[in-house]
Amino acid sequence: MIQVYIEQKPCNTGVGIYIYEERNGKMYLYQTTKLTIKECKAGTSEEPTIKFNYPIVNELLQALQEAIVSIGIKPKEGNKIEGLYEATKEHLNDMRKLVFKKYKQKDKE
């Protein structure tokens, strides 16, 4: 099982991302070299910044997404869906009020 832990550093000095995997009852930490930046020329082929091999890719990306959401960062598309959900919920509440009000009036007649 792959687990991702995101540590927010105090005083906004950065964010640490830890990727763990449990295998045969032992925990392992994925490690990489320090992230640096270099100039690249248009049209040249470069190695990816981070590369993960199969079969862990889907599990890793899911764990990373969950870790990101757990520290309060939501995908932009998720915010739209959440807004649509809230609007739909309010609309349904309004419709219920109208319907129940109409039936209450019929009961009084």
N, C-alpha and C positions, 0 to 999 in steps of 0.2 A: 504494500500500500504506500502510495506517495503522499507526503504531506508538505505543504508550503506554509512557512511562517514569515510574516512581514513585520519587521521591527522598525518603528518610527523613531529616529534618533532625537534626543532632546535638543532644543534650540535650533531646530530645522537644519541640522548638519547633514541630513541625508536619510536614506531608507535602506535597511538591510533586508535582503530576501534570502531565506534559507530553504533549501529543497532537501527533504529527507525521504528515504525509502526504507521500509522494513522488509528484510529478507531473512528467512530462516531464523526468526527470533532475534535478529540483530538489527540495529539502526545504522544507516549509512547516510553521510552528508555529501551531496554533490558539491564539488568545488570547481572553481574556474580561476583564471588569472584576473588581475585587476583590469577593470574596464578602462580602456584608453581610447583616444580619438586620433585618427590619422586622415590625411588628405587622400582622396581617391579621384582618379581621372575618369571623365565620362567615357563610357564604352569599354572600360576594363572590367574584368571579372574579379570579384572579391569573395572571400570566405564570409559566411554569415556571422553576425555578432555573437549569437548563441545558437548552437545546434544540438538538438536532442534526437536520439535514435529511437526507432520503433522497438518494442511495442509500448513504451511508456508515454508517448506523446499525448494521447488523448487524456489519460489519467492525470498527467502533469499539468496540462493546460486547464483542466477542470479544477484541480486543486489550487492553481494560481489564481484563477478567476474568483474562487470562493474566498481566498485570502485577501484579495484586493477589495472585494465587497465588504469583508469583515472589518476593514479599517475605514469604511465610510465612502469609498470611491465607487460610484455606480456608473455603468456604461451609459453613454448619452442616449442610446436607443431604449434602454431600460427606463430612463426617466420619462420618455414619451409614452411608453406602455403604462407606466404607473399613473401618469396623468390621465390617460384614456380610461383606465380602470376607475379612478376616482370620479371622473365625470360621469361614467356609466352608472356607478353606484349612486351618485346624487340624483341622476335622472330616474332611476328605478325607485328611489325613496319618494321623489315627487309624484311619480305615477301611482304609487301605493296610496299616498295621501289623497289624491284625486279620486281613485277608485273607492276607497273606504268611505270617503266623504259622501260620494254619490249613493252608495248602498245604505249608509246611515240615514240619508234623506228619504230614500224609498221606504225604509222600515218605519219611519215616523208617519208616513201617509196612510 
